[in-house]
Amino acid sequence: MRTLSTTLLVILIATFSPQDLAAKPRPNILMIAVDDLRPMLGCYGVEWMKTPNIDRLASEGMLFERAYCNYAKCGASRLSLMTGLRPDEIRVYGHGERDVQEFRDRRPDATTLPRWFKDHGYDTRSFGKIDHDGWQQREDWSVPPSPGREKEMLEVVDPKNPTAPTIIAERLACPVMQSPDVPDDHLFAGRMTNEVVDLLGSEKKKPFFYAVGYRRPHLPFVAPKKYYDLYQPDESWLAPNPEPPIGAPPLAWFNSDGYKGTAKNLGHEMPFMPDRNTAKKWNGFEMRSYQGALTTGEIPKAKQLELIHAYAACISYVDTQIGRLLDQIDNPGIREDTIVILWSDHGWHLGEMSAWGKMTNYEIATRVPFIVSVPGKKPGRTESFAELVDVYPTLCDLAGLDAPEHLEGDALTPALDDPDATVKDAVFHEYARYRGKYIGKAVRTNEYRYCEWTDSEGGLVAKELYDLENDSVEEVNVSGARPEWVEKAKALLEP
């Protein structure tokens, strides 16, 4: 018997490599994306916001105080995150599907994040908005994605019958906000959360990678009435810097350049490349083009507060849904093996610099909430810079997977191990204006943000420099006064 036992042991050792014998089970990953969410959360110091569930996640994970998108528009930002490539390599700046296909044909090596995990044995699933709507690829996921209906972003209730099933509004007839007195799962976000909660509670045969994307607080601002009732508008909510930066070209802060056709369809003639005063009257046309918003001109403070109130209500609605996901994975047998990561695709102006919406290179449009909770790692807060292009390599590192060679970001694991660690000294973002005729490329360091605007032939059009240590909200362009910073920043922007 002893000889037989020894023989069996030798066979087992020969059959399994040392790596197999030492291998640990792969961690599960729950990736939560929230559309158009600036860091207007309790855990980011906004005390009046009611976000107890995201705050709970922050208390259990590492909160990145200085995390940034690489392009402040949904499609380009998400394509960068999902492929691990920077926007200037992808070169998709609008939402045209032909541009996306041209990129995919040009870079077939750019395996997406979910496809990489799927190919390494994960059950990968997508709910809601993870890729930009319409850009999902079936082969990335273990089962077909569940984004909802076509144009689910425009979900509203029928005002004549609010308890009837929700409808998809016509874009130019869509209300800017609604507060129907309905249960959470009357709206898509609640119904989607029901589905994910059920899935999380089911038996698993593989490690999972579940990506759950919430569309609110993207316009239209639709949330159940009880979330509107959480807030009483207060003038302290208003933007502290409602004027565009002194010395900055309208090209930098006028984020309505892609809406000239929309304005025409609404019966308005938006000027092409307007001067400063005219641009202020048209700024934020993404929001202005919804019914119930002021199409042109200065937005009264009362209306601004109404809009901010609606934005906050949508955040609290989504926060409650996230809480239901966290409650489910807190059950024994799930949380101890599950990484939870939360991000937004970009920030959002709420009247800052006269703008509403995203689509600038400024702090308010590029800074995002970013929280990573890893079993066994201490929670905390870090000042280490992070970019959304870092999500892909970070998850590979945490899951014990080799990262594909094409990635351009950095694994943030050092900051997850030590909040005082520095992963990078600067972050980069860019934005294209007027269908790519102009592009602004920006670098943000501890001291400053520098942005260089060039035309399609590479000619310099304008420069911006903001002293972030003394001007955190970027009110004055000091590019002419700090030539030494400009030279340092230009060197960082060079390929």
N, C-alpha and C positions, 0 to 999 in steps of 0.2 A: 504493500500500500504506500509505504514511504517513497519507494522508487517511482510509483505511478504519480504521486502528488508532485514530486520534484519534476518529473517529465512534463506534467501539465503546466507547472509554473514557468518552465523554460519556454514552452509553446506560447503561453500568454505574453511573456515579455518580448518574444520574437515577433509576435503578431502586431503589437502596438508599439509605436515609436515613443520616445520620451516626451515628445510634444503632445501626443494623444493622452498619455498617462497623466500629464500635468495640466491638460487643457481644462479651462473653467467654462461653465455654460456662458454663452453670450448674453449680455444684458438686453432686456427689452428697452424700447425707446418709444416714448409718447412725445411727439413734436406738435406743439400748439402754436398756430399762427393767428394773429389778430390784425385785420386789415386797417390801415390808416391810423394806427394807434400811436400817438406821441406818448412820452413817459408821464402822462397826467394820471398818476396812480398814487395811492397812499404810500406805498413802499418807496416811491421816488420823491417823497417829501411834500406831496400835494395833499394837505391834511383834510381838506373839505371833500375830497373824493371818497366815495363808498366802494372800495374794492377789496373786501376782506379776504377773498379767495386767492387772488393774485398776490396779495400781501402775505398770505400764508405760505404760498409757494416760495416767495422770496425769503421768508424766514427759515426755510428748509434747504435752500440752495445758495448758489453764488449769484449775487446781483451785480451786473456790470453797469457801473455808473456812466461809462463813456463808451457806449456801443453805437455804431453808425451803419446806415445802409450805404451802398455804393452807387445807388441811382434812385432818386426820390420819385419814382413812379412804379406802379404795381408790377407791370409786366417785366420790365427790364430788371428790377430789383429781385424779383422771384426767380427769373431765369439765371441770374448771376448766382444766387444762393443755391439753386438746385443743381447747377453744373459745376460750381466751384471756380468759375472763371470771372474775371473782372469785365465790367461793361464795355471797356474799350477793346477788348478782345472779341466779345460777342457781337457788338455793333448792331444791336436791336434796340432802337430808342422809342419806337412807337408801339402800337398794339396790332400792327398788321401781321396776319398769319403767314404771308408770303416771306416776310423778313425772317420770321422764326424758322421756317423751313429751309431758307437759304443758309442760315447759320448751322442748322443741324446737318445739312448736306456738306458744308465746309468743314465741320468739326465732328465727324462721326466718332472720334475717340473720346469725346466729352461725355462719358457715361454719367447719367444723373445719379444723384444721391440715393433715391429709392431703388433704382435699378442695381446699383452697386451692392446694396444691402440684400436685395432679393437674390442676386447671384451668389451671395455668400450665406445663403440658407435662411434668410429672414422671411417671415410672412409680412408683406408690405401692403398697406391699405391707405387710401386717401379719402377723406371726407370734407365736403365744403370746398373752400378756395385755398388750394395749396399752390399748384401752378396757376398762372393767370387763367381766368376763365376761357375755355376753348383751346388751351395749349396742352392739355393732358395727353400723355402717351400711354396707351393701354399696356404696352410691354414693360413699363416701369413698375407695375403693380401686380400683386399676386391675383387679385380679382379686379374687375373693372372699377375705376374711380367712381365715387358717389358725390358729384359736385352739386346735385340738385337739378332744378329745371334750367332750361336755357334762359339766360339773363336773370338768374335767381337774384342777382344783386338788386334788381328793381322790384323786389317783393314788397307789396303794400297790402293793406286791407281795403276792401270796398267800403267807402264811407257810408254808403246807403245800407250796407249789411255787414258790419265789421266782424260778426261771428261766423260768417260764411268762410269757406276756404280762401286763403290769400290768393292774390292775383299778381301777375307780372305787368307792371305799368308800362305804358309807352314812355320812352325816355323824356321827351319834351313836355309831357303832361304829368310827369311824376312829381308828387309833392315833396318838398324839401324835408319835411318831418311829419311824423304821425305818432300818436300816443294812444293806441286802441286799448280798451279795457278788456284784455284777453289773457288767457294763461300763456305761460312761456312757450309751450310746445304748439301753440297756434301758429307761431312763426317758424321759419325754417331752422334757425339756430337751435331752438328747443327740440324740434323733431330730430335733427341730426344728433344732438347730444343723447337723446334716448337710444338711438341706434348704436352709438359708440359705447355707452354704458353697458348695454346688453352684450356687446362683443367683448368688452373687457372682462365681463363676468363669466364668459364661456371658457370651456376647456381649451388649452393651447397645446399643440404638438411641436411648435417651433418657437424660437424667440420672435417677438413681433416688433415691427416698426409701423406704428400707426401715426399718420399725419392728419391733424384735425384743424381745419381752417375756418375761422369765424369772419364773416364779411362785415359786420358792424364793428366799429363805428364809421365805416365807409358810408357815404351818401347813398340813398336817402336815410335820414336819421329816424328809423322806425324801431320802437321798443314798446313793450307793454307799459300801460299807464303807471303801474306801481313803481317803475323805475324812475319815471319823471317825478313822481311824488316824493322821491328821496331828497330832492333838492329845492332850495329857494334861491333864485338868482340874486347875485350880489355883485356890485360894481367892482369889487376886488378881482373878479374873474377877468376883467377886460385886459387886453394886451397892454403891457407897459410901454411898448414901442410901436404905436400905430402908424408912424411915418416911415417911408422907405429910408434906407441908410443915406446919410449925407455923402455926396460924391460918388455914389454907385450908379452905374448905368441902368436904365429901365430893363435892359436885356437880362439883368441879374435877378430882379425881383418881380417882374411882370410875368405871372404864370398863366396868363390867358391866351398865349400865342397860339395854342392848338385849338382854340374855340371860336375862331373867326367864322367858320362855317356854321357852327351851332348858333351863334348870335344871328347870322343871316336868316337861318330857319325860324328864328323867333321874331324876325322882323326888324333887326337892328344891324347897323353897319359899323362893325368894330374897326377902328383905325389900325393900319398896319404899322408896326413899330412906333407906337405913340410916344410923345414926350412925357416928361415926369408927371405933370399935373393931369394930363389926359389918361395916362396909364393907371393912375390911382383910381379913377372913376370906373374903370373896367376890370380892375384886378380881382382875381378869385372867381373867374367866370364858370369854372366847374360847378361851384356851389350856386352862383347867381343864376345859372340856367335851369335850376329846379323851380317848380311852381311854389310861390309863397316867399321866395327870396327876392330882394331888390336887384333888378337886372343891371342897372348902372347907377353911378353916383355914390355919395357917402352913405354908409349904412348906419342908421341911428343906433345909439347905445342900447336902447331897449330891444331892438331887433338882434343886435350882436349877442346880448345876454340870452335871448330866446334860443339862438343857434347853439351857443355854448352849453346851455342847459340840455338841449336835445343830444348833443355830442356826449355829454357826461352820462345821460340816461342810457344811451346805447352801450357805453363802457360797462356800466353796472349790470346791465342785462347780460352781456357776454361774461362778465366776471362770475355771475351766478352759475352759468353753464359750465365754466371751467371748474368751479367748486364741485360740481357733480362728478366730473371726471376724476378730480383728486380724491373725492370720497370713495369712489369705486376702486381706484388703485391702492388706496390705503388698506384694503382688505388683506388679510394674511395670505402670503404666497405670491403677491404681485409687487408691492411697493419696494421690498428689499432687493428686487431684481430689475427695477425699472428706472431708467434715466428719464427725467422730464425736462424738456427744454421749451421755452416760450420766447417768441420774437414777434416783432411787427416788421412789415416790409419798408416802412419809412415813417417819418413824423408827419405833422400837419399844422399849417398856420391857422390860427383862430383870430385873425385880425392883425397879427404882427406884420409890420412893414406894409400895411394896407392889403395884405394877401389873405386869401382863404384857400385852404387845400394844401397839396404838396407841391412838387415840381419847382423847387429851388435848391441851391447848394448851401443854404444857410443852416445853422445849428437846429433851428426849430423844425426844419423839414427833413434833416438827415439823422438826427439823434433818435434812437429807438429804445424801447424797453427790451431787455435781454436778460433772461434768468436761466440758469442751468442747475438742476438738482440731481446729484449723483449719489447713489447709496454708498455709504462709507466715507464720503468726503464731508468735511466740516462746512457748515453754511457760513456766509459772510458777505461782504461787499468789497468790490475791487475797483480801483481807479485805472486799471490796465485798459488800454485801448482795445477795442474789439470791432470787427467788421462782419457784416453778414456773409461775406465770402469765406469767413473762417468757420462757419457752421459745419460744413461738409468734412474738412479735415479733423475738426474737433470730435465729431461723432465717430468717425473712423477710429481715432485714437482711443476714445473711451470704450468702444466695442471690441478693441483688440484686432481690428482689421488693418491690413496694409492699405494705405491710401493710393488711389490711382495717380499716375504720374502727371496728369494734366492740371492738377489743382494749383491755384494761385494764392490761396489763403494760408493761414497758419493755424496749427492746433493751439487752442487756448488752455490746454491742460495745465501748464505751469501756473496760471492764475487761479485755476480751480484748486490746485494743491496749496497755493500760497497767495493770498489776496494782495500781498505787497510786491509780487513778482511783476515784471514788465515784459510783455510779449512783443510789443512793437512801440515805436516812438511816434508814429503818425498814422492817420487813416486818410483814405482817398475816396472822393466821389466826383461825379460829373453830371452834367445835364446838357442836353441838346435843345436848341431853340429853332423855331421856324423850319421844321422838317429837316433838321440837320445842317441848315445853312450856317449856324453858329454853334459852337460848343464851349461850355465852361468847364474846365478841369480844376479841381480844388484839392488842397491838402490841408489837413487840420492837425496841428501839433499842440503841445501843452501851452504854447505862448500865443499862437495866432492861427487864423484861417486865411489862406491865400487862394485866390481864384484867378485864372487866366482865361480870358475869352478870346477865341480865334475864329476866323471865318473858315469856309470849306477848303480854302487853299492854304491854310496854316498861318495866315496873316494875323498879327496881334490886333485885337479890337479894343480891349479894355482890360484893366487890372483892378483887383480888389484885395485889400489887406485889412484885417481886423485884429486889433490888439485885445485878445480874449481875456487877458489878465485884468485889464482896466475897462473893457467894453464887452461884457459877456453877452449882451443881446445884439451886438453888431450894428451900432447906430452910426458909426463914422468910418468911412474908407480912408485909411491912412497910408495907402500905397506910395504916395508921393513923399511922405515924411519919414519912412523907414526903409531906405534903399537896401540896407544890409539884410533885413528880413526878406525882402523881395528876392534878393540873389540866392539866399539859402533855400527859400521855398521853390524857386525855379529849378534849382538843382534836384530837389526831391521829386518834382513832377517829370523830369526828363526820364525817358525809358531806359 
